[in-house]
Amino acid sequence: MQMSKSSVLKKEVRERQKGAELFEFAVVLPLFLLLLVGIIEFGRAYNIYQNVIHATREGVRAAVADCLTGGNCTPGSATNLSDNQIRDKVREHLRSINIDVANPGTDIVIDSTTPLTVPGFTDGSSTFSMNIPVYNIRVTYNYNFLFLGAVLQLAVPNATASGSSSSITATVEMVKEEFSS
């Protein structure tokens, strides 16, 4: 049996391609896994960002709400929460979803000193402006990546761990419902 020239060429090509699939798999698999881990990490970071925003909203809502709309006072009275009570409300919401904001005094910043001046109020005979209290609460959470920090350490051995964390900040501002002229 004699081999034709074309069958000899096909055999040579097959022999040269042995292991090509394995090499391609070895190159593509780490890139695919890195992409998958990146999607998981950034999805987790976005989830935490949404939860920090929710906790910030709940804290500022507790600061501005009166008794009828879910504020923290006895019916028929209007009491203001202290800054520490507002911080405790925010931390309580964060703890309920296993997020710990650990820097007291700098992690939750409350600014209630800047009133909003609204002109055009009238009492029947005269027009006047009112200063309405506005609460502005900013929560900062230092998010640490679970896997991407380790991947960074593998890729760049001299890299520091600070490259594997990011600061998540949420700011919410609301006007106080109960105010006086």
mmCIF file of the C-alpha atoms, coordinates in Angstrom:
data_MODEL
# 
_entry.id   MODEL 
# 
loop_
_atom_site.group_PDB 
_atom_site.id 
_atom_site.type_symbol 
_atom_site.label_atom_id 
_atom_site.label_alt_id 
_atom_site.label_comp_id 
_atom_site.label_asym_id 
_atom_site.label_entity_id 
_atom_site.label_seq_id 
_atom_site.pdbx_PDB_ins_code 
_atom_site.Cartn_x 
_atom_site.Cartn_y 
_atom_site.Cartn_z 
_atom_site.occupancy 
_atom_site.B_iso_or_equiv 
_atom_site.pdbx_formal_charge 
_atom_site.auth_seq_id 
_atom_site.auth_comp_id 
_atom_site.auth_asym_id 
_atom_site.auth_atom_id 
_atom_site.pdbx_PDB_model_num 
ATOM 1   C CA . MET A 1 1   ? 0.000   0.000  0.000  1.00 0.00 ? 1   MET A CA 1 
ATOM 2   C CA . GLN A 1 2   ? 1.444   3.252  -1.056 1.00 0.00 ? 2   GLN A CA 1 
ATOM 3   C CA . MET A 1 3   ? 0.674   6.559  0.679  1.00 0.00 ? 3   MET A CA 1 
ATOM 4   C CA . SER A 1 4   ? -0.270  9.464  -1.487 1.00 0.00 ? 4   SER A CA 1 
ATOM 5   C CA . LYS A 1 5   ? 1.418   12.796 -1.163 1.00 0.00 ? 5   LYS A CA 1 
ATOM 6   C CA . SER A 1 6   ? -1.743  14.415 0.266  1.00 0.00 ? 6   SER A CA 1 
ATOM 7   C CA . SER A 1 7   ? -2.135  11.801 3.017  1.00 0.00 ? 7   SER A CA 1 
ATOM 8   C CA . VAL A 1 8   ? 1.506   12.312 4.042  1.00 0.00 ? 8   VAL A CA 1 
ATOM 9   C CA . LEU A 1 9   ? 0.928   16.077 4.277  1.00 0.00 ? 9   LEU A CA 1 
ATOM 10  C CA . LYS A 1 10  ? -2.228  15.565 6.370  1.00 0.00 ? 10  LYS A CA 1 
ATOM 11  C CA . LYS A 1 11  ? -0.321  13.290 8.749  1.00 0.00 ? 11  LYS A CA 1 
ATOM 12  C CA . GLU A 1 12  ? 2.468   15.876 9.139  1.00 0.00 ? 12  GLU A CA 1 
ATOM 13  C CA . VAL A 1 13  ? -0.038  18.647 9.838  1.00 0.00 ? 13  VAL A CA 1 
ATOM 14  C CA . ARG A 1 14  ? -1.814  16.487 12.459 1.00 0.00 ? 14  ARG A CA 1 
ATOM 15  C CA . GLU A 1 15  ? 1.488   15.698 14.174 1.00 0.00 ? 15  GLU A CA 1 
ATOM 16  C CA . ARG A 1 16  ? 2.432   19.384 14.314 1.00 0.00 ? 16  ARG A CA 1 
ATOM 17  C CA . GLN A 1 17  ? -0.956  20.259 15.863 1.00 0.00 ? 17  GLN A CA 1 
ATOM 18  C CA . LYS A 1 18  ? -0.809  17.699 18.653 1.00 0.00 ? 18  LYS A CA 1 
ATOM 19  C CA . GLY A 1 19  ? -1.251  19.506 21.950 1.00 0.00 ? 19  GLY A CA 1 
ATOM 20  C CA . ALA A 1 20  ? -2.536  22.728 20.356 1.00 0.00 ? 20  ALA A CA 1 
ATOM 21  C CA . GLU A 1 21  ? -5.943  22.324 22.025 1.00 0.00 ? 21  GLU A CA 1 
ATOM 22  C CA . LEU A 1 22  ? -4.309  21.751 25.398 1.00 0.00 ? 22  LEU A CA 1 
ATOM 23  C CA . PHE A 1 23  ? -2.131  24.840 24.947 1.00 0.00 ? 23  PHE A CA 1 
ATOM 24  C CA . GLU A 1 24  ? -5.142  26.955 23.944 1.00 0.00 ? 24  GLU A CA 1 
ATOM 25  C CA . PHE A 1 25  ? -7.081  25.673 26.961 1.00 0.00 ? 25  PHE A CA 1 
ATOM 26  C CA . ALA A 1 26  ? -4.141  26.483 29.260 1.00 0.00 ? 26  ALA A CA 1 
ATOM 27  C CA . VAL A 1 27  ? -4.039  30.043 27.912 1.00 0.00 ? 27  VAL A CA 1 
ATOM 28  C CA . VAL A 1 28  ? -7.803  30.705 27.878 1.00 0.00 ? 28  VAL A CA 1 
ATOM 29  C CA . LEU A 1 29  ? -8.772  29.102 31.231 1.00 0.00 ? 29  LEU A CA 1 
ATOM 30  C CA . PRO A 1 30  ? -6.917  31.563 33.512 1.00 0.00 ? 30  PRO A CA 1 
ATOM 31  C CA . LEU A 1 31  ? -8.282  34.519 31.556 1.00 0.00 ? 31  LEU A CA 1 
ATOM 32  C CA . PHE A 1 32  ? -11.809 33.122 31.769 1.00 0.00 ? 32  PHE A CA 1 
ATOM 33  C CA . LEU A 1 33  ? -11.455 32.501 35.526 1.00 0.00 ? 33  LEU A CA 1 
ATOM 34  C CA . LEU A 1 34  ? -10.084 36.024 36.064 1.00 0.00 ? 34  LEU A CA 1 
ATOM 35  C CA . LEU A 1 35  ? -13.063 37.452 34.178 1.00 0.00 ? 35  LEU A CA 1 
ATOM 36  C CA . LEU A 1 36  ? -15.472 35.307 36.217 1.00 0.00 ? 36  LEU A CA 1 
ATOM 37  C CA . VAL A 1 37  ? -13.888 36.309 39.545 1.00 0.00 ? 37  VAL A CA 1 
ATOM 38  C CA . GLY A 1 38  ? -13.934 39.972 38.460 1.00 0.00 ? 38  GLY A CA 1 
ATOM 39  C CA . ILE A 1 39  ? -17.654 39.769 37.692 1.00 0.00 ? 39  ILE A CA 1 
ATOM 40  C CA . ILE A 1 40  ? -18.324 38.178 41.081 1.00 0.00 ? 40  ILE A CA 1 
ATOM 41  C CA . GLU A 1 41  ? -16.173 40.730 42.951 1.00 0.00 ? 41  GLU A CA 1 
ATOM 42  C CA . PHE A 1 42  ? -17.684 43.787 41.292 1.00 0.00 ? 42  PHE A CA 1 
ATOM 43  C CA . GLY A 1 43  ? -21.195 42.352 41.707 1.00 0.00 ? 43  GLY A CA 1 
ATOM 44  C CA . ARG A 1 44  ? -20.494 41.907 45.409 1.00 0.00 ? 44  ARG A CA 1 
ATOM 45  C CA . ALA A 1 45  ? -19.087 45.449 45.662 1.00 0.00 ? 45  ALA A CA 1 
ATOM 46  C CA . TYR A 1 46  ? -22.176 46.852 43.933 1.00 0.00 ? 46  TYR A CA 1 
ATOM 47  C CA . ASN A 1 47  ? -24.431 44.921 46.329 1.00 0.00 ? 47  ASN A CA 1 
ATOM 48  C CA . ILE A 1 48  ? -22.582 46.384 49.315 1.00 0.00 ? 48  ILE A CA 1 
ATOM 49  C CA . TYR A 1 49  ? -22.769 49.862 47.746 1.00 0.00 ? 49  TYR A CA 1 
ATOM 50  C CA . GLN A 1 50  ? -26.565 49.527 47.435 1.00 0.00 ? 50  GLN A CA 1 
ATOM 51  C CA . ASN A 1 51  ? -26.821 48.342 51.057 1.00 0.00 ? 51  ASN A CA 1 
ATOM 52  C CA . VAL A 1 52  ? -24.700 51.259 52.308 1.00 0.00 ? 52  VAL A CA 1 
ATOM 53  C CA . ILE A 1 53  ? -26.967 53.681 50.420 1.00 0.00 ? 53  ILE A CA 1 
ATOM 54  C CA . HIS A 1 54  ? -30.042 52.007 51.960 1.00 0.00 ? 54  HIS A CA 1 
ATOM 55  C CA . ALA A 1 55  ? -28.613 52.249 55.496 1.00 0.00 ? 55  ALA A CA 1 
ATOM 56  C CA . THR A 1 56  ? -27.722 55.906 54.915 1.00 0.00 ? 56  THR A CA 1 
ATOM 57  C CA . ARG A 1 57  ? -31.273 56.624 53.745 1.00 0.00 ? 57  ARG A CA 1 
ATOM 58  C CA . GLU A 1 58  ? -32.696 54.918 56.819 1.00 0.00 ? 58  GLU A CA 1 
ATOM 59  C CA . GLY A 1 59  ? -30.443 56.969 59.103 1.00 0.00 ? 59  GLY A CA 1 
ATOM 60  C CA . VAL A 1 60  ? -31.343 60.294 57.522 1.00 0.00 ? 60  VAL A CA 1 
ATOM 61  C CA . ARG A 1 61  ? -35.024 59.311 57.418 1.00 0.00 ? 61  ARG A CA 1 
ATOM 62  C CA . ALA A 1 62  ? -34.945 58.654 61.165 1.00 0.00 ? 62  ALA A CA 1 
ATOM 63  C CA . ALA A 1 63  ? -33.306 62.064 61.663 1.00 0.00 ? 63  ALA A CA 1 
ATOM 64  C CA . VAL A 1 64  ? -35.890 64.042 59.698 1.00 0.00 ? 64  VAL A CA 1 
ATOM 65  C CA . ALA A 1 65  ? -39.144 62.111 60.166 1.00 0.00 ? 65  ALA A CA 1 
ATOM 66  C CA . ASP A 1 66  ? -41.776 63.230 62.607 1.00 0.00 ? 66  ASP A CA 1 
ATOM 67  C CA . CYS A 1 67  ? -43.854 60.853 64.724 1.00 0.00 ? 67  CYS A CA 1 
ATOM 68  C CA . LEU A 1 68  ? -46.632 60.428 62.168 1.00 0.00 ? 68  LEU A CA 1 
ATOM 69  C CA . THR A 1 69  ? -44.287 59.221 59.432 1.00 0.00 ? 69  THR A CA 1 
ATOM 70  C CA . GLY A 1 70  ? -42.172 56.830 61.462 1.00 0.00 ? 70  GLY A CA 1 
ATOM 71  C CA . GLY A 1 71  ? -39.891 59.110 63.446 1.00 0.00 ? 71  GLY A CA 1 
ATOM 72  C CA . ASN A 1 72  ? -38.459 58.132 66.782 1.00 0.00 ? 72  ASN A CA 1 
ATOM 73  C CA . CYS A 1 73  ? -40.601 59.974 69.279 1.00 0.00 ? 73  CYS A CA 1 
ATOM 74  C CA . THR A 1 74  ? -43.751 59.531 71.289 1.00 0.00 ? 74  THR A CA 1 
ATOM 75  C CA . PRO A 1 75  ? -47.016 60.381 69.509 1.00 0.00 ? 75  PRO A CA 1 
ATOM 76  C CA . GLY A 1 76  ? -47.990 64.023 69.854 1.00 0.00 ? 76  GLY A CA 1 
ATOM 77  C CA . SER A 1 77  ? -44.440 65.256 70.414 1.00 0.00 ? 77  SER A CA 1 
ATOM 78  C CA . ALA A 1 78  ? -41.493 66.090 68.195 1.00 0.00 ? 78  ALA A CA 1 
ATOM 79  C CA . THR A 1 79  ? -38.036 65.142 69.377 1.00 0.00 ? 79  THR A CA 1 
ATOM 80  C CA . ASN A 1 80  ? -34.763 65.317 67.536 1.00 0.00 ? 80  ASN A CA 1 
ATOM 81  C CA . LEU A 1 81  ? -32.313 62.457 67.487 1.00 0.00 ? 81  LEU A CA 1 
ATOM 82  C CA . SER A 1 82  ? -28.778 63.211 68.518 1.00 0.00 ? 82  SER A CA 1 
ATOM 83  C CA . ASP A 1 83  ? -25.961 62.620 66.050 1.00 0.00 ? 83  ASP A CA 1 
ATOM 84  C CA . ASN A 1 84  ? -24.910 59.509 68.001 1.00 0.00 ? 84  ASN A CA 1 
ATOM 85  C CA . GLN A 1 85  ? -28.450 58.110 67.828 1.00 0.00 ? 85  GLN A CA 1 
ATOM 86  C CA . ILE A 1 86  ? -28.483 58.689 64.063 1.00 0.00 ? 86  ILE A CA 1 
ATOM 87  C CA . ARG A 1 87  ? -25.107 56.931 63.740 1.00 0.00 ? 87  ARG A CA 1 
ATOM 88  C CA . ASP A 1 88  ? -26.472 54.028 65.792 1.00 0.00 ? 88  ASP A CA 1 
ATOM 89  C CA . LYS A 1 89  ? -29.466 53.754 63.414 1.00 0.00 ? 89  LYS A CA 1 
ATOM 90  C CA . VAL A 1 90  ? -27.152 53.592 60.391 1.00 0.00 ? 90  VAL A CA 1 
ATOM 91  C CA . ARG A 1 91  ? -24.841 51.051 62.071 1.00 0.00 ? 91  ARG A CA 1 
ATOM 92  C CA . GLU A 1 92  ? -27.854 48.954 63.094 1.00 0.00 ? 92  GLU A CA 1 
ATOM 93  C CA . HIS A 1 93  ? -28.967 48.708 59.460 1.00 0.00 ? 93  HIS A CA 1 
ATOM 94  C CA . LEU A 1 94  ? -25.436 47.919 58.307 1.00 0.00 ? 94  LEU A CA 1 
ATOM 95  C CA . ARG A 1 95  ? -24.974 45.229 60.973 1.00 0.00 ? 95  ARG A CA 1 
ATOM 96  C CA . SER A 1 96  ? -28.233 43.574 59.909 1.00 0.00 ? 96  SER A CA 1 
ATOM 97  C CA . ILE A 1 97  ? -26.581 42.828 56.552 1.00 0.00 ? 97  ILE A CA 1 
ATOM 98  C CA . ASN A 1 98  ? -23.188 41.922 58.070 1.00 0.00 ? 98  ASN A CA 1 
ATOM 99  C CA . ILE A 1 99  ? -21.388 45.162 57.238 1.00 0.00 ? 99  ILE A CA 1 
ATOM 100 C CA . ASP A 1 100 ? -19.275 46.637 60.012 1.00 0.00 ? 100 ASP A CA 1 
ATOM 101 C CA . VAL A 1 101 ? -18.348 50.315 59.793 1.00 0.00 ? 101 VAL A CA 1 
ATOM 102 C CA . ALA A 1 102 ? -15.503 50.421 62.256 1.00 0.00 ? 102 ALA A CA 1 
ATOM 103 C CA . ASN A 1 103 ? -14.161 53.987 62.382 1.00 0.00 ? 103 ASN A CA 1 
ATOM 104 C CA . PRO A 1 104 ? -16.325 55.885 64.900 1.00 0.00 ? 104 PRO A CA 1 
ATOM 105 C CA . GLY A 1 105 ? -16.494 59.574 64.146 1.00 0.00 ? 105 GLY A CA 1 
ATOM 106 C CA . THR A 1 106 ? -15.119 59.376 60.592 1.00 0.00 ? 106 THR A CA 1 
ATOM 107 C CA . ASP A 1 107 ? -17.178 56.619 58.995 1.00 0.00 ? 107 ASP A CA 1 
ATOM 108 C CA . ILE A 1 108 ? -20.548 58.385 59.402 1.00 0.00 ? 108 ILE A CA 1 
ATOM 109 C CA . VAL A 1 109 ? -20.497 62.161 58.977 1.00 0.00 ? 109 VAL A CA 1 
ATOM 110 C CA . ILE A 1 110 ? -23.643 64.124 59.812 1.00 0.00 ? 110 ILE A CA 1 
ATOM 111 C CA . ASP A 1 111 ? -24.121 67.714 58.712 1.00 0.00 ? 111 ASP A CA 1 
ATOM 112 C CA . SER A 1 112 ? -27.311 69.335 59.969 1.00 0.00 ? 112 SER A CA 1 
ATOM 113 C CA . THR A 1 113 ? -26.020 72.881 60.289 1.00 0.00 ? 113 THR A CA 1 
ATOM 114 C CA . THR A 1 114 ? -26.860 74.244 56.844 1.00 0.00 ? 114 THR A CA 1 
ATOM 115 C CA . PRO A 1 115 ? -30.523 75.264 56.641 1.00 0.00 ? 115 PRO A CA 1 
ATOM 116 C CA . LEU A 1 116 ? -32.346 75.635 53.362 1.00 0.00 ? 116 LEU A CA 1 
ATOM 117 C CA . THR A 1 117 ? -33.797 79.159 52.962 1.00 0.00 ? 117 THR A CA 1 
ATOM 118 C CA . VAL A 1 118 ? -37.135 78.989 51.168 1.00 0.00 ? 118 VAL A CA 1 
ATOM 119 C CA . PRO A 1 119 ? -38.748 82.322 50.215 1.00 0.00 ? 119 PRO A CA 1 
ATOM 120 C CA . GLY A 1 120 ? -42.376 83.006 49.415 1.00 0.00 ? 120 GLY A CA 1 
ATOM 121 C CA . PHE A 1 121 ? -44.220 81.884 52.550 1.00 0.00 ? 121 PHE A CA 1 
ATOM 122 C CA . THR A 1 122 ? -47.202 84.008 53.520 1.00 0.00 ? 122 THR A CA 1 
ATOM 123 C CA . ASP A 1 123 ? -49.283 84.311 56.677 1.00 0.00 ? 123 ASP A CA 1 
ATOM 124 C CA . GLY A 1 124 ? -52.082 86.245 55.012 1.00 0.00 ? 124 GLY A CA 1 
ATOM 125 C CA . SER A 1 125 ? -50.721 89.748 55.362 1.00 0.00 ? 125 SER A CA 1 
ATOM 126 C CA . SER A 1 126 ? -46.983 89.444 54.756 1.00 0.00 ? 126 SER A CA 1 
ATOM 127 C CA . THR A 1 127 ? -44.523 87.299 52.833 1.00 0.00 ? 127 THR A CA 1 
ATOM 128 C CA . PHE A 1 128 ? -41.482 85.851 54.519 1.00 0.00 ? 128 PHE A CA 1 
ATOM 129 C CA . SER A 1 129 ? -38.721 83.283 54.100 1.00 0.00 ? 129 SER A CA 1 
ATOM 130 C CA . MET A 1 130 ? -38.241 80.179 56.223 1.00 0.00 ? 130 MET A CA 1 
ATOM 131 C CA . ASN A 1 131 ? -35.061 78.367 57.175 1.00 0.00 ? 131 ASN A CA 1 
ATOM 132 C CA . ILE A 1 132 ? -35.767 74.659 56.901 1.00 0.00 ? 132 ILE A CA 1 
ATOM 133 C CA . PRO A 1 133 ? -33.269 72.263 58.491 1.00 0.00 ? 133 PRO A CA 1 
ATOM 134 C CA . VAL A 1 134 ? -31.567 69.885 56.084 1.00 0.00 ? 134 VAL A CA 1 
ATOM 135 C CA . TYR A 1 135 ? -29.766 66.726 57.177 1.00 0.00 ? 135 TYR A CA 1 
ATOM 136 C CA . ASN A 1 136 ? -26.847 65.514 55.091 1.00 0.00 ? 136 ASN A CA 1 
ATOM 137 C CA . ILE A 1 137 ? -25.366 62.146 56.082 1.00 0.00 ? 137 ILE A CA 1 
ATOM 138 C CA . ARG A 1 138 ? -22.314 60.582 54.452 1.00 0.00 ? 138 ARG A CA 1 
ATOM 139 C CA . VAL A 1 139 ? -21.327 56.972 55.182 1.00 0.00 ? 139 VAL A CA 1 
ATOM 140 C CA . THR A 1 140 ? -17.921 55.665 54.107 1.00 0.00 ? 140 THR A CA 1 
ATOM 141 C CA . TYR A 1 141 ? -17.144 51.942 54.042 1.00 0.00 ? 141 TYR A CA 1 
ATOM 142 C CA . ASN A 1 142 ? -13.760 50.460 53.201 1.00 0.00 ? 142 ASN A CA 1 
ATOM 143 C CA . TYR A 1 143 ? -14.520 47.502 50.930 1.00 0.00 ? 143 TYR A CA 1 
ATOM 144 C CA . ASN A 1 144 ? -11.873 44.772 50.667 1.00 0.00 ? 144 ASN A CA 1 
ATOM 145 C CA . PHE A 1 145 ? -11.840 42.593 47.572 1.00 0.00 ? 145 PHE A CA 1 
ATOM 146 C CA . LEU A 1 146 ? -11.801 38.900 48.463 1.00 0.00 ? 146 LEU A CA 1 
ATOM 147 C CA . PHE A 1 147 ? -10.131 37.380 45.420 1.00 0.00 ? 147 PHE A CA 1 
ATOM 148 C CA . LEU A 1 148 ? -8.775  40.201 43.302 1.00 0.00 ? 148 LEU A CA 1 
ATOM 149 C CA . GLY A 1 149 ? -6.279  41.173 46.022 1.00 0.00 ? 149 GLY A CA 1 
ATOM 150 C CA . ALA A 1 150 ? -4.889  37.638 46.005 1.00 0.00 ? 150 ALA A CA 1 
ATOM 151 C CA . VAL A 1 151 ? -4.768  37.623 42.208 1.00 0.00 ? 151 VAL A CA 1 
ATOM 152 C CA . LEU A 1 152 ? -2.926  40.948 42.304 1.00 0.00 ? 152 LEU A CA 1 
ATOM 153 C CA . GLN A 1 153 ? -0.406  39.444 44.760 1.00 0.00 ? 153 GLN A CA 1 
ATOM 154 C CA . LEU A 1 154 ? 0.162   36.516 42.361 1.00 0.00 ? 154 LEU A CA 1 
ATOM 155 C CA . ALA A 1 155 ? 0.608   38.742 39.335 1.00 0.00 ? 155 ALA A CA 1 
ATOM 156 C CA . VAL A 1 156 ? 2.734   41.405 41.071 1.00 0.00 ? 156 VAL A CA 1 
ATOM 157 C CA . PRO A 1 157 ? 4.492   39.887 44.103 1.00 0.00 ? 157 PRO A CA 1 
ATOM 158 C CA . ASN A 1 158 ? 5.644   43.263 45.465 1.00 0.00 ? 158 ASN A CA 1 
ATOM 159 C CA . ALA A 1 159 ? 2.154   44.780 45.347 1.00 0.00 ? 159 ALA A CA 1 
ATOM 160 C CA . THR A 1 160 ? 0.724   46.035 48.616 1.00 0.00 ? 160 THR A CA 1 
ATOM 161 C CA . ALA A 1 161 ? -2.586  44.929 50.080 1.00 0.00 ? 161 ALA A CA 1 
ATOM 162 C CA . SER A 1 162 ? -3.916  48.498 49.872 1.00 0.00 ? 162 SER A CA 1 
ATOM 163 C CA . GLY A 1 163 ? -4.468  47.974 46.168 1.00 0.00 ? 163 GLY A CA 1 
ATOM 164 C CA . SER A 1 164 ? -7.122  45.370 46.996 1.00 0.00 ? 164 SER A CA 1 
ATOM 165 C CA . SER A 1 165 ? -9.515  47.701 48.806 1.00 0.00 ? 165 SER A CA 1 
ATOM 166 C CA . SER A 1 166 ? -11.778 50.522 47.755 1.00 0.00 ? 166 SER A CA 1 
ATOM 167 C CA . SER A 1 167 ? -13.733 53.171 49.594 1.00 0.00 ? 167 SER A CA 1 
ATOM 168 C CA . ILE A 1 168 ? -17.515 53.083 49.110 1.00 0.00 ? 168 ILE A CA 1 
ATOM 169 C CA . THR A 1 169 ? -19.220 56.360 50.002 1.00 0.00 ? 169 THR A CA 1 
ATOM 170 C CA . ALA A 1 170 ? -22.947 57.099 50.100 1.00 0.00 ? 170 ALA A CA 1 
ATOM 171 C CA . THR A 1 171 ? -24.365 60.574 50.718 1.00 0.00 ? 171 THR A CA 1 
ATOM 172 C CA . VAL A 1 172 ? -28.043 61.266 51.336 1.00 0.00 ? 172 VAL A CA 1 
ATOM 173 C CA . GLU A 1 173 ? -29.673 64.632 52.021 1.00 0.00 ? 173 GLU A CA 1 
ATOM 174 C CA . MET A 1 174 ? -33.238 65.191 53.267 1.00 0.00 ? 174 MET A CA 1 
ATOM 175 C CA . VAL A 1 175 ? -35.279 68.117 54.504 1.00 0.00 ? 175 VAL A CA 1 
ATOM 176 C CA . LYS A 1 176 ? -36.590 67.881 58.059 1.00 0.00 ? 176 LYS A CA 1 
ATOM 177 C CA . GLU A 1 177 ? -40.374 67.468 58.100 1.00 0.00 ? 177 GLU A CA 1 
ATOM 178 C CA . GLU A 1 178 ? -41.002 69.202 61.427 1.00 0.00 ? 178 GLU A CA 1 
ATOM 179 C CA . PHE A 1 179 ? -39.761 72.787 61.399 1.00 0.00 ? 179 PHE A CA 1 
ATOM 180 C CA . SER A 1 180 ? -40.718 76.142 62.822 1.00 0.00 ? 180 SER A CA 1 
ATOM 181 C CA . SER A 1 181 ? -40.644 79.612 61.272 1.00 0.00 ? 181 SER A CA 1 
# 
